[in-house]
Amino acid sequence: MIIGISLITIGLLLRICAILSQGANWSDLPVMPKEIIVSGVYKYLRHPAYVGTILIYLGAFLAIPVDYRFCVELVLMTTIYANRAQFENYLLELKQFHGK
């Protein structure tokens, strides 16, 4: 249970740092960024908000007795965030290539 709560805390802090690092560029939806952020937590992780969310789900899984449905949700959320991260990488490459 302590490991789960620790992961939840780390995940929340990671998401907060990601949002603060993005500032006005923050969006819940993947969009073409106005600028590419490479400072703050983005200096170490490419998708810290997604990693934070996955850590929150994993921590909740470890901290709270659950059934198989939560495992399915964890797998689905990880898959969704992996796809969103891939799409955001595509947008970043477009921005770097076209300079827009």
C-alpha positions in Angstrom: 0.0 0.0 0.0 2.9 2.4 0.8 4.4 1.8 -2.7 1.0 2.5 -4.3 0.6 5.8 -2.4 4.2 6.7 -3.2 3.5 6.1 -7.0 0.3 8.2 -6.8 2.2 11.1 -5.2 5.1 10.9 -7.7 2.6 10.8 -10.6 0.7 13.8 -9.3 3.9 15.8 -8.8 5.1 14.8 -12.3 1.8 16.0 -13.8 1.9 19.3 -11.9 5.5 19.9 -13.0 4.5 19.1 -16.6 1.6 21.6 -16.5 3.8 24.3 -14.9 6.6 23.7 -17.4 4.2 24.1 -20.3 2.6 27.3 -19.0 0.4 28.8 -21.7 1.2 25.9 -24.1 -0.6 23.4 -21.9 -3.6 21.6 -23.5 -5.5 18.5 -22.6 -5.6 17.6 -26.3 -2.7 17.0 -28.6 -2.3 20.1 -30.7 0.5 21.7 -32.7 2.7 23.3 -30.0 3.5 27.1 -30.2 7.0 26.3 -29.0 8.9 23.2 -28.1 9.6 23.0 -24.3 12.9 21.4 -23.4 13.3 22.8 -19.9 11.9 21.8 -16.5 10.7 18.2 -16.4 10.7 18.1 -20.2 14.5 18.1 -20.0 14.3 14.6 -18.7 11.0 13.1 -20.0 9.4 13.6 -23.4 5.8 13.0 -22.1 5.9 13.6 -18.3 2.1 14.2 -18.0 1.4 10.8 -19.5 4.0 9.1 -17.4 2.5 10.8 -14.3 -1.0 9.6 -15.2 0.2 6.1 -15.7 2.0 6.2 -12.3 -1.2 7.4 -10.7 -3.2 4.5 -12.1 -0.5 2.0 -11.2 -0.2 3.4 -7.7 -4.0 3.2 -7.3 -3.9 -0.4 -8.5 -1.3 -1.3 -5.9 -2.9 0.8 -3.1 -6.5 -0.3 -3.4 -7.7 -3.9 -3.6 -9.4 -4.2 -7.0 -10.6 -6.8 -9.4 -9.6 -7.5 -13.0 -11.6 -4.5 -14.4 -9.0 -2.1 -13.0 -6.2 -4.1 -14.8 -8.1 -3.7 -18.0 -8.5 0.0 -17.5 -4.8 0.4 -16.7 -3.9 -1.4 -19.9 -6.3 0.7 -21.9 -5.1 4.0 -20.4 -1.5 3.1 -21.1 -2.4 2.2 -24.7 -4.3 5.5 -25.2 -1.5 7.6 -23.8 1.1 5.7 -25.9 -1.0 6.5 -29.0 -1.4 10.2 -28.0 2.4 10.4 -27.3 3.1 9.0 -30.7 0.8 11.6 -32.3 2.4 14.4 -30.4 5.8 13.2 -31.5 4.5 13.4 -35.1 3.3 17.0 -34.5 6.7 17.9 -33.0 8.5 16.5 -36.0 6.2 18.5 -38.3 6.9 21.7 -36.4 10.7 21.1 -36.4 10.7 20.2 -40.1 8.3 23.0 -41.3 9.2 25.5 -38.6 5.5 26.4 -38.0 
